Amino acid sequence: MHNNKAERTAKAFATLRKSFLFCKSKKSSHNCAVSMSLVKSAEACGLYPDSYLEWCLNGIKEGRKGEKLLPWSSECTPFKMKL
């Protein structure tokens, strides 16, 4: 058994954590961490992250809230990656 996928994911967070240290405020580093979590969650759910984030921002603008915007929502199926 191996955990290469988990290690690659953790490495990305560790690298970005160092970058978050250079954010100008605590709030901006928190926002960077939240956006990175969304991107990695989208990837883990088999979604294209850029299309998913665009869909989320448009959904917020249109008034969608809560669980309907999460990557595992049934409404995200158009953004599935071809495996």
Secondary structure, DSSP 8 states (H G I E B T S, - for coil): ---HHHHHHHHHHHHHHHHHTTSSSHHHHHHHHHHHHHHHHHHHTTB-HHHHHHHHHHHHHHT--GGGGSTTSGGGGGGB---
